[in-house]
Amino acid sequence: MLTNNSDKDLVANFFSWETQFDSIVAIDDTVYPNTYNVKISFLPKITDIKLQNNSFERIKYLFHKLCENSVILQPKSSLENVFFKMPVNKILLPGNPYDQLLAITLFHKCKAISGKYIHFGQITLDSKLGDNVQYTVDTDSYENSSLNTDEWNKTIIEKPWWERNDTATFDQVIGEDKYWQGAKSWRDLGYGSNAPKKEFKPTILDGGRS
C-alpha cells in the first residue's frame, strides 16, 4: 500500500472522495441559497485501517454535519449578529465568502482535524452561485495568503478555527477565558483518540496495493 509520511506530494496516485452540501451565503444584507461540490484528494499516512477510518469519519462529519445547512459569513457582516443568535451552524470566513476562500479554509480544517493520519493533496470546490467554476487549492496555493490575519491576536483565541483540531467552524469568545470549540468534541462523537470504544464500521481506504 502507498503511504506518505512526509506530507509532501511525491506520490502520483491519490485516493479521492466527492461530496456536496447546501448552505446559505450572506453577502452584505442579503442571503443566497447555494450548493457546493467538493472533491478531496488524499493519501493515508498509516496502514492501520481503524485509524484511517476514524480520521475519515471526521472529514465526513465536517462536510455532512457542520457544512450542511450552514450559514457562510464574513467578519463584521451586517447579518452576523442576526445569525449568531440563531441555533444554526455558521462558517465564518476571514474575508468575502468567495468559493476560493471557502476552499482553502476547509482544506486547512481537514488537515487540522485529520492530518495526523491522512495526507491531503488538494481540495477542489465549486458552487451553483459560482457558475460551477472549479477552484483547486493545496499547500502551495496563493489563497493561503488570505488566511494570514491578525484578528485572532486581539482575543483569547490562540489560533483560528481552521487551524484547530476541534469541531468549530467559526470563532467566538463565550466567556472571560473561553471560546467556541464546537458543540461536541471528537471524543463526544466517538472519533477522538481517547474516545470510548464503539462498534467498528470500516470505510475502506486501502487500495489493495502491496
Buried (B, 14 or more C-beta within 10 A) or exposed (E): EEBBEEEEBEEEEBBEBEBBBEBBBBBEEEBEEBEBBBBBBBBBBBEEBEBBBBBBBBBEBBBEBBBBEBBBBBBEBEBBEBBBEEEEBBBBBBEEBBBBBBBBBBBBBBBBBBBEBBBBBBBBBBBEBBEEEEBBBBBEBEBBEBBEEEEBEEEEBEEBBBBBBBBBBBBBEEEEEEBBBBEBBBEEBBBBEEBEEEEEEEBEBBEEEE
